[in-house]
Amino acid sequence: LRPRLERMGDAELAAVLGPEAAELARLVPEIRSRLPDARGAAPAGDPETERRLLFTAVTRVLGRLGRQRPLLLVVDDLHWADRSSLLLGRHLAREPRLGRVLIVGTFRDTELDPRHPLLDLIADVERDRPVPRIRLGGMEEHEVAALIGSWHGAEVGDADVRAIREETEGNPFFV
């Protein structure tokens, strides 16, 4: 949210955040410095109520942004997300009134043990609707060779390419 909200003028920001400004300022504290009315959110008391209020605020704001124009929300590295973030993701994914908002989440399945809470989130959301998945594997040897060649500026021997492919499992960041 932060990058999108930072690009807005104060008037547009106030309109998009609406009455949820104070609640959302808990998540994006910079809002308080731009919108003085966003300072006065009194704590709800119990954590469940506070979580519900925050989730509702995020949902409403994303819905408003989606009504302005289609919105792509990319959440990277879900395998590192904490429980509250995953609960917010589940809340958003199950919200039928979110509108023109596409949520894309990325995670490394190699980082998930069978008890990881992300697996429960995916299963829970899939009960309501299919969750398309695109599995990205490592690059093949010829792709590793092409990447190395484009960066190195010269061809690299087959044995070196094979060793690099093996060591990195074809992950372009490690190649």
C-alpha positions in Angstrom: 0.0 0.0 0.0 2.7 2.5 0.9 4.1 3.1 -2.6 0.6 3.6 -4.0 -0.5 5.9 -1.2 2.8 7.9 -1.4 2.1 8.9 -5.0 -1.3 10.5 -4.1 -1.8 14.2 -3.2 -3.2 14.8 0.3 -6.8 15.4 -1.0 -6.8 12.2 -3.0 -5.3 10.3 -0.1 -8.0 11.6 2.3 -10.7 10.6 -0.2 -9.4 7.1 -0.8 -8.7 6.4 2.9 -12.0 8.0 4.0 -13.0 7.1 7.6 -10.5 4.3 7.6 -7.5 6.7 7.6 -6.9 6.5 11.4 -7.2 2.7 11.4 -4.9 2.3 8.4 -2.3 4.7 9.9 -1.5 1.8 12.3 -0.2 -0.1 9.3 1.2 2.9 7.4 2.2 5.4 10.0 3.3 8.1 7.4 -0.4 8.7 6.9 -0.5 10.6 10.3 1.9 13.2 9.1 -0.1 13.9 5.9 -3.6 13.7 7.4 -3.9 15.2 10.8 -7.4 13.7 11.3 -5.8 10.2 11.1 -4.0 10.6 14.4 -7.0 9.9 16.7 -7.6 6.1 16.4 -8.3 4.9 19.9 -7.3 1.3 20.5 -10.2 -1.1 20.4 -9.1 -3.0 23.4 -8.8 -6.6 22.5 -6.5 -7.9 19.8 -9.2 -9.7 17.8 -11.3 -6.5 17.5 -8.3 -4.5 16.5 -7.4 -7.1 13.9 -10.9 -7.1 12.5 -11.0 -3.3 12.3 -7.7 -3.2 10.5 -8.6 -5.9 8.1 -11.9 -4.1 7.3 -10.0 -0.8 6.8 -7.6 -2.4 4.4 -10.4 -4.2 2.5 -12.4 -0.9 2.1 -9.3 1.1 0.9 -8.3 -1.6 -1.6 -11.9 -1.7 -2.8 -11.8 2.1 -3.3 -8.5 1.9 -5.2 -9.9 -0.9 -7.3 -12.9 1.2 -8.2 -10.6 4.0 -9.5 -8.8 1.6 -11.8 -7.9 -2.1 -11.7 -5.3 -2.8 -9.0 -2.6 -5.5 -8.9 -1.5 -6.3 -5.4 1.8 -8.4 -5.4 2.8 -9.9 -2.1 6.3 -11.4 -2.4 8.0 -14.0 -0.1 4.8 -15.3 1.6 6.9 -18.1 3.0 8.3 -15.4 5.4 5.0 -13.8 6.3 3.9 -13.7 9.9 0.5 -15.1 11.0 -1.3 -11.8 11.1 -0.2 -11.0 7.5 -1.4 -14.4 6.3 -4.7 -13.8 8.1 -5.0 -10.5 6.3 -4.2 -12.2 3.0 -6.9 -14.8 3.7 -9.4 -12.1 4.5 -8.7 -10.2 1.3 -8.8 -13.4 -0.9 -12.2 -14.4 0.5 -13.7 -10.9 0.2 -16.3 -11.0 -2.6 -16.8 -7.2 -2.7 -13.1 -6.3 -3.2 -13.8 -5.5 -6.9 -11.2 -5.1 -9.5 -8.3 -6.2 -7.4 -6.0 -9.0 -8.4 -3.8 -10.5 -5.6 -0.6 -12.3 -6.6 1.4 -14.0 -4.0 4.8 -15.5 -4.4 6.5 -18.1 -2.2 9.2 -20.7 -2.3 7.7 -24.1 -1.8 11.1 -25.4 -0.8 10.8 -23.1 2.3 7.5 -24.6 3.5 7.4 -27.5 5.9 4.0 -29.4 6.1 2.9 -27.4 9.1 3.6 -23.9 7.6 0.5 -21.7 8.0 0.6 -20.6 4.3 -0.5 -24.1 3.3 -3.6 -23.7 5.5 -4.3 -20.3 4.0 -4.2 -21.7 0.5 -6.4 -24.6 1.3 -8.9 -22.4 3.1 -9.1 -20.0 0.1 -9.4 -22.9 -2.3 -12.6 -24.0 -0.6 -14.3 -20.9 -2.0 -12.6 -20.6 -5.4 -9.7 -22.1 -7.3 -6.3 -20.6 -6.7 -4.3 -20.8 -9.9 -0.7 -21.6 -9.3 2.2 -21.2 -11.6 5.2 -23.2 -10.6 8.5 -21.7 -11.6 11.4 -24.1 -11.8 15.1 -23.5 -12.4 16.5 -22.6 -15.8 17.8 -25.4 -18.0 21.5 -25.6 -18.9 21.1 -23.8 -22.2 19.2 -20.9 -20.4 22.0 -20.7 -17.8 24.6 -20.6 -20.6 22.6 -17.8 -22.3 22.4 -15.8 -19.1 26.0 -16.2 -18.2 27.0 -15.3 -21.8 24.9 -12.1 -21.8 26.5 -11.0 -18.5 30.0 -12.3 -19.0 30.2 -11.2 -22.7 31.8 -14.5 -23.8 30.9 -18.1 -24.0 31.5 -20.3 -21.0 32.5 -23.9 -21.3 29.9 -26.7 -21.0 31.4 -28.1 -17.8 31.3 -24.7 -16.1 27.7 -24.1 -17.2 26.8 -27.6 -15.9 28.5 -26.9 -12.6 26.8 -23.6 -12.2 23.4 -25.0 -13.1 23.9 -27.8 -10.6 25.1 -25.6 -7.8 22.3 -22.9 -8.3 19.6 -25.4 -9.4 19.0 -22.9 -12.2 17.9 -20.1 -10.0 18.7 -16.9 -12.0 19.5 -14.9 -8.9 22.2 -17.3 -7.9 23.4 -17.9 -11.5 
